[in-house]
Amino acid sequence: KGVSYPDGVQADNGTLYIIYDYDRRGEKKILMCTFTEGDALAGRPVSGAWNPRIQVNQATGSP
């Protein structure tokens, strides 16, 4: 729902960091998830890096 511009990087330790916005006109959140390739291949958390929804920011103003 209202998700756009995912962007990501992979750290030297293998952790993937993906950042994206969520519900631009409603909740107005910037979120990040972290995981490893092993988590993705397993289809479930298998590492300590797994964190599916970290709030980075939330806008409070009107467009």
Kinemage of the C-alpha trace (Angstrom):
@kinemage 1
@onewidth
@group {chain A} dominant
@subgroup {mainchain}
@vectorlist {calphas} color= white
{ca lys a 1} P 0.000 0.000 0.000
{ca gly a 2} L 1.711 3.180 -1.139
{ca val a 3} L 5.248 1.782 -1.113
{ca ser a 4} L 7.881 3.209 -3.424
{ca tyr a 5} L 11.575 3.741 -4.074
{ca pro a 6} L 13.146 0.779 -2.328
{ca asp a 7} L 16.902 1.150 -2.171
{ca gly a 8} L 19.436 -1.134 -0.590
{ca val a 9} L 23.035 -1.929 0.143
{ca gln a 10} L 24.921 -4.960 1.377
{ca ala a 11} L 27.446 -4.429 4.178
{ca asp a 12} L 30.820 -6.161 4.289
{ca asn a 13} L 29.428 -8.605 6.874
{ca gly a 14} L 26.681 -9.676 4.432
{ca thr a 15} L 23.778 -7.850 6.062
{ca leu a 16} L 21.368 -6.316 3.551
{ca tyr a 17} L 19.805 -2.943 4.393
{ca ile a 18} L 16.682 -2.019 2.415
{ca ile a 19} L 14.991 1.372 2.929
{ca tyr a 20} L 11.597 2.386 1.540
{ca asp a 21} L 8.661 4.672 2.197
{ca tyr a 22} L 5.269 3.448 3.334
{ca asp a 23} L 1.873 5.069 2.863
{ca arg a 24} L 3.039 8.503 1.705
{ca arg a 25} L -0.320 10.188 2.212
{ca gly a 26} L -1.357 8.333 5.361
{ca glu a 27} L 1.252 7.142 7.845
{ca lys a 28} L 4.094 8.909 5.959
{ca lys a 29} L 6.806 6.574 7.206
{ca ile a 30} L 10.321 5.803 6.051
{ca leu a 31} L 11.106 2.204 6.997
{ca met a 32} L 14.141 -0.048 6.791
{ca cys a 33} L 14.529 -3.799 6.974
{ca thr a 34} L 17.695 -5.777 7.584
{ca phe a 35} L 18.417 -9.407 6.764
{ca thr a 36} L 21.032 -11.688 5.255
{ca glu a 37} L 21.054 -13.677 2.054
{ca gly a 38} L 20.646 -16.756 4.256
{ca asp a 39} L 17.404 -15.339 5.689
{ca ala a 40} L 16.100 -14.700 2.165
{ca leu a 41} L 17.059 -18.154 0.904
{ca ala a 42} L 15.496 -19.837 3.951
{ca gly a 43} L 12.338 -17.736 3.644
{ca arg a 44} L 12.479 -17.091 7.385
{ca pro a 45} L 14.783 -15.516 9.974
{ca val a 46} L 17.927 -17.607 10.475
{ca ser a 47} L 20.336 -14.825 11.450
{ca gly a 48} L 20.588 -12.178 14.112
{ca ala a 49} L 20.438 -9.561 11.348
{ca trp a 50} L 16.722 -10.136 10.679
{ca asn a 51} L 14.648 -7.053 11.509
{ca pro a 52} L 11.710 -6.611 9.132
{ca arg a 53} L 10.437 -3.147 10.065
{ca ile a 54} L 12.634 -0.427 11.553
{ca gln a 55} L 11.073 3.041 11.531
{ca val a 56} L 13.617 5.581 10.307
{ca asn a 57} L 11.341 8.631 10.135
{ca gln a 58} L 7.706 9.712 10.127
{ca ala a 59} L 6.556 12.960 8.552
{ca thr a 60} L 4.016 15.052 10.403
{ca gly a 61} L 3.258 17.839 7.919
{ca ser a 62} L 0.742 18.106 5.110
{ca pro a 63} L 1.744 17.882 1.439
